[in-house]
Amino acid sequence: MSNGDLLSVQPTELKFPFELKKQSSCSLQLTNKTDQNVAFKVKTTNPKKYCVRPNSGIVLPGTTCDVTVTMQAQKEAPPDLQCKDKFLLQSVVANHGATTNDITPEMFNKEAGKVVDEFKLRVVYSPANPPSPVPEGSEEGNSPRVSVLDNGNQNTSLFDAVSRSVDEPKEKTSEALALISKLTEEKTSAIQQSQKLRQELEMLRKEISKSRGSGFSFVFVVVIGILGILFGFLLKKS
């Protein structure tokens, strides 16, 4: 009997989608090709790295048993995703009515007159997220880059609109600053004129004090009144 005569194994290798720090699983289908009960056992060269459920069992004639192999989360990826781990599936004819509880390690010992079928499976890693294929026509006129260039006018218009929206506040700010500067100058000028009028009014008051005994002329009174009006107007403006 050659390997695989008792059980048909699909697939013939264990393919795991590899992603760092994440578990991944694959399944095996074991089909009994005989008219007898077949006991099986799964071994691996790296038992701490993999979990096999079930790792042993009985397959009835003409039936199929599913075996799930789970690879634990890995912290590092092997070079070029090449894996040297291997699995060995051993199978042997079991007694009629045998159950999983009847399976012992001695059942798979190679002895004279006893057939132990062995099937080796290698481990294959594949990227968990393979790169998507390049869309058809991407190297010619239908590429996304060309589409962007075709819409250049729209992009330029959008850029101009954004530029205008940025420049308009700057122009309004400049106008506001110029107006504030003009008002500040006018206020300063008014204050200076007000101070000058105060000085002149003080001088007039002194002159009035000196000339109290001689009386006031009509023109002198009119001048005093005009200066008082101007002084009050400038104070209100400032």
Secondary structure, DSSP 8 states (H G I E B T S, - for coil): --TTSSEEEESSSEEEEE-TT--EEEEEEEEE-SSS-EEEEEEES-TTTEEEESSEEEE-TT-EEEEEEEE---SS--GGG----EEEEEEEE--TT--GGG--GGGG---TT---EEEEEEEEEEESS------TTTTTTTSHHHHHHHTHHHHHHHHHHHHHHHHHHHHHHHHHHHHHHHHHHHHHHHHHHHHHHHHHHHHHHHHHHHTTTT---HHHHHHHHHHHHHHHHHHHH-
